[in-house]
Amino acid sequence: MKILIDKAKKKQVDLEEEMPASHFPSLIEVEKAGEASFIQPVRSRVSAVWEYDHVRATGSVQSAVRLSCSRCLAEYELPISSDFTIFYTESKGEELDEEVELSDVELISATYSGEEIDMDPEIAEQVLLEVPYKPLCSESCRGLCPQCGADLNAGDCGCDRGQINPKMAALKKIKIEK
């Protein structure tokens, strides 16, 4: 998805696109790493308008992923939806050597050079921001039994999990006075 700067300077540009996840290199890397598999194409909608000295791109992305729960290892599907706003300013070729504090606006800013803005990296980034770092099939997921490996969401396995781990047994002897 590309925004032509000359068109955005004249009037609002509305773009809509549906691309497979394989179109985005960073999403391919996530799939290769086994972190997630994309089960729907990435649908994106962007409106771009020229404001003062920058382009304001407002949009949304939607897709869906298949993930493995980090507690019980069950696979589940998660819809992804994100709204975003990015301010694009023309690159002046300047590089900063010192650390500077960024304002809220600078955190959602990017630069462009040339006559068009390629939105693909930002679209992929918005999708990746919605993929959970530690996926859970539900907040109440009980996970797997550490002794027998049974899925505790299906029911209790009968193992005695009240025993103290021998690695932590020394902590039982510690007395803390208040």
Secondary structure, DSSP 8 states (H G I E B T S, - for coil): -EEEHHHHHHS-EEEEEEE-GGGSHHHHHHHHTTS-EE-S-EEEEEEEEEETTEEEEEEEEEEEEEEE-TTT--EEEEEEEEEEEEEEEE-------S-----HHHHTEEEE-SSEEE-HHHHHHHHHHHS-SS--S-TT---B-TTT--BTTS------TTS--GGGGGGGG-----
